[in-house]
């Protein structure tokens, strides 16, 4: 992995989510629900919920990364998983911070299949090798990304804490 990194600031978070929201609105897509992928997609999903006037903002926790460029073999959806009651014709916008390998987003899309009417994806960053090509992307990069919410080591260390290298 290259030592060069993409650095995102808090101001860039605001700019990126506003731009992504405008892309969704300009496309005429009106989601009934925004599904933020925890943890990295929580802040972008909340911001986009406000920008798109969508009050139904939910979360789904998918475990995949264990460190910098280190991951499990396959993503694991952690409970509780969303219950899509009365959304068989609903439109969902899945929001995450990055589509790196794309396997997290692919697992979420597969989870949603047959339960909702339409799923679209929005990510702040998308990497060229992602198996999912997002519908809405703010920036494409192949560098490791330092996000403002995860660039510092955790204040509470646990055995499973992701630490920067």
Secondary structure as UniProt FT lines:
FT   STRAND          5..7
FT   HELIX           10..26
FT   TURN            27..28
FT   STRAND          33..38
FT   TURN            39..40
FT   HELIX           41..51
FT   TURN            52..53
FT   STRAND          57..67
FT   TURN            68..69
FT   STRAND          70..78
FT   TURN            85..86
FT   TURN            88..89
FT   STRAND          91..99
FT   HELIX           103..112
FT   TURN            113..115
FT   STRAND          118..126
FT   TURN            128..129
FT   STRAND          136..140
FT   STRAND          144..146
FT   TURN            148..150
FT   TURN            159..160
//
